């Protein structure tokens, strides 16, 4: 089994171990006194979700290993894809620009621009429908993040010096 795991499976195992260890550590958090949801609720929620996704990643990797083993007998090995380092660098640059733009533009505008720019960087749209999808996803992500953090979790998001938003 262990030899069948690729880097994805090993990453899934590491994430699963980390999430389970951190979940165990949340047992030491104090209980809530005046509110129904205590300080351990959100860490446990995130870590449980991380553990679930890790198990899914391990399962998908094992299934892919079985498919690779079955097709390796039937067909000669295909050429492996090479890492796309310029795309990784471009992603880091877009993220760095997002972080730099947050104080000036504020969370809403900077997040909208970041999500849109990252989509375009990863896969440039070739039709107006794809451009519409890029704008729609950027707007939806921005609204969902803003509603989740400011309205539901009461986390203050950065306001822009230039925009006031």
Order of alpha helices (4+ residues) and beta strands (2+ residues): alpha-alpha-alpha-alpha-alpha
